[in-house]
Amino acid sequence: MELYLDLRSQPCRSVFLFARAVGIPFEFKLVDLSKGQQYTEEFGDISAVRKVPVMKDGGFVLTESTSILKYLVQKHRALVKDHWFPEDLQQRARVNEYLSWQHLNLRAHGSKVFLLKALFPVVMGYEAAVEDLNQSLRLLEEKFLQSRAFLIGEKISLADLVAIVEIMQPVGVGVDVFGGRPRLAAWRDRVKDAIGERLFDEGHEEVMKTSGLGEEIKSSSQLGEFALKFRKLFS
């Protein structure tokens, strides 16, 4: 199995961390989004997809991180403990509830703050983006986490893994999302312990050093494509 990933991307990190945490073997294929490599022919089957993460399992190609995560759970049942994506109908529904909510909320707002801070610091709207992020963080804490150890119970699930990589995106550009939020900070520490601190740090190494990302994007031959996507994202 091959995974095409750029670990500065939240969806890529969730797939990478899950596969590594449960011991699913895969070949890592780096796709540097800042250089527009997802648009080049060198990536063969996935060049038409123009995004990551992408999973190739033999001749089967799958995109979208949550679909990939669920596929890995079902294919590697012998390696994946039940708490990641429980068989219990209501517990599984809770995981799916978060996975459905996050796309247009925590992930979108964290990405917006990250991009504005890392690439376009003079663009108007940063304060509004931070407020949107804060609203998503409040919902994460009050609706999904509440007083539990993890988002759906006493053990880590796919929901926690996806949530933590989304939160770490703005952290990578210096936004203190855990300040004044002791419950979220304690939850972060439990997630770290559950997957292993060394793996957690490895997965977030690239996003924690984004100081040169703006210049990489500006020097890329795919700047036009990126600028178009950026305008669509924030229009």
Secondary structure, 3 states (H helix, E strand, C coil): CEEEECCCCHHHHHHHHHHHHHCCCCEEEECCHHHCHHHCHHHHHHHHCCCCCEEEECCEEEECHHHHHHHHHHHCCCCCCHHHCCCCHHHHHHHHHHHHHHCCCHHHHHHHHHHHHHCCCCCCCHHHHHHHHHHHHHHHHHHHHCCCCCCCCCCCCHHHHHHHHHHHHHHCCCCCCCCCCHHHHHHHHHHHHHHCHHHHHHHHCCCCCCCCHHHHHHCCCCHHHHHHHHHHHHC
